[in-house]
Amino acid sequence: MEQYYIATEEGQTEGPYSFASLETFYAEGKITQKSLVFIAGGQEWVQVGTVLEQKWKEKSEKNSLQINFFSYIIYLEKESRSL
């Protein structure tokens, strides 16, 4: 699981936090899209908005693949019953 560090307005670093924590902080307004985060093991600070967008896209693609896979399984089951 990736860990994230947040740069505060006072110039301090807080963390590590999970991605779920970042989502919560964002939803609560504690951080904005322009807040900076550092991913443990990474090379540079990036904006929270970039991280959120990338992770949400990955989740969406994963869910889409799962739906397509299960739809295919249901299709195969129906086809095998009709034989």
QUIDA-V953225 format. One record per residue. N is the residue number from 0. PSI is psi in degrees with one decimal (NA if undefined). NEAR is the number of other C-alpha atoms within 8 Angstrom. D_CENTER is the distance of its C-alpha to the mean C-alpha in whole Angstrom. Layout:
n=N psi=PSI near=NEAR d_center=D_CENTER
n=N psi=PSI near=NEAR d_center=D_CENTER
//
This chain:
n=0 psi=131.1 near=3 d_center=11
n=1 psi=147.3 near=7 d_center=10
n=2 psi=144.2 near=11 d_center=12
n=3 psi=142.8 near=14 d_center=12
n=4 psi=140.0 near=13 d_center=15
n=5 psi=135.0 near=12 d_center=16
n=6 psi=123.3 near=11 d_center=19
n=7 psi=166.0 near=9 d_center=21
n=8 psi=-22.3 near=5 d_center=24
n=9 psi=1.8 near=4 d_center=26
n=10 psi=11.1 near=6 d_center=25
n=11 psi=166.9 near=7 d_center=24
n=12 psi=131.9 near=8 d_center=21
n=13 psi=148.8 near=8 d_center=19
n=14 psi=-175.2 near=8 d_center=17
n=15 psi=153.3 near=8 d_center=16
n=16 psi=155.1 near=9 d_center=13
n=17 psi=168.3 near=10 d_center=10
n=18 psi=-38.4 near=9 d_center=6
n=19 psi=-38.1 near=6 d_center=8
n=20 psi=-40.7 near=8 d_center=11
n=21 psi=-44.5 near=10 d_center=9
n=22 psi=-42.5 near=9 d_center=8
n=23 psi=-46.9 near=8 d_center=12
n=24 psi=-40.2 near=10 d_center=14
n=25 psi=-46.7 near=11 d_center=12
n=26 psi=-34.4 near=7 d_center=14
n=27 psi=-4.9 near=7 d_center=17
n=28 psi=10.1 near=7 d_center=17
n=29 psi=-26.0 near=7 d_center=18
n=30 psi=157.9 near=10 d_center=16
n=31 psi=177.4 near=9 d_center=16
n=32 psi=-27.3 near=9 d_center=14
n=33 psi=-5.2 near=8 d_center=16
n=34 psi=147.5 near=12 d_center=16
n=35 psi=138.3 near=10 d_center=16
n=36 psi=153.0 near=12 d_center=14
n=37 psi=127.1 near=11 d_center=14
n=38 psi=125.9 near=11 d_center=12
n=39 psi=129.2 near=8 d_center=15
n=40 psi=-3.1 near=4 d_center=17
n=41 psi=-175.4 near=6 d_center=16
n=42 psi=-23.2 near=4 d_center=19
n=43 psi=164.4 near=6 d_center=18
n=44 psi=140.4 near=8 d_center=17
n=45 psi=159.9 near=9 d_center=14
n=46 psi=142.6 near=11 d_center=14
n=47 psi=-41.0 near=13 d_center=11
n=48 psi=-38.6 near=10 d_center=11
n=49 psi=-44.0 near=9 d_center=10
n=50 psi=-47.4 near=9 d_center=7
n=51 psi=-46.1 near=9 d_center=6
n=52 psi=-44.4 near=8 d_center=7
n=53 psi=-46.9 near=8 d_center=6
n=54 psi=-40.9 near=8 d_center=3
n=55 psi=-35.9 near=8 d_center=5
n=56 psi=-43.8 near=8 d_center=7
n=57 psi=-42.6 near=8 d_center=7
n=58 psi=-42.8 near=8 d_center=6
n=59 psi=-44.8 near=8 d_center=9
n=60 psi=-40.1 near=8 d_center=11
n=61 psi=-45.0 near=8 d_center=11
n=62 psi=-39.2 near=8 d_center=12
n=63 psi=-42.6 near=8 d_center=15
n=64 psi=-40.3 near=8 d_center=16
n=65 psi=-42.2 near=8 d_center=17
n=66 psi=-44.9 near=8 d_center=18
n=67 psi=-39.9 near=8 d_center=21
n=68 psi=-48.5 near=8 d_center=21
n=69 psi=-34.7 near=8 d_center=23
n=70 psi=-39.7 near=8 d_center=24
n=71 psi=-42.1 near=8 d_center=26
n=72 psi=-44.8 near=8 d_center=27
n=73 psi=-42.2 near=8 d_center=29
n=74 psi=-46.4 near=8 d_center=30
n=75 psi=-39.2 near=8 d_center=32
n=76 psi=-43.2 near=8 d_center=33
n=77 psi=-42.3 near=8 d_center=35
n=78 psi=-39.4 near=8 d_center=36
n=79 psi=-29.4 near=7 d_center=38
n=80 psi=-29.4 near=6 d_center=39
n=81 psi=-7.4 near=5 d_center=41
n=82 psi=NA near=4 d_center=43
//
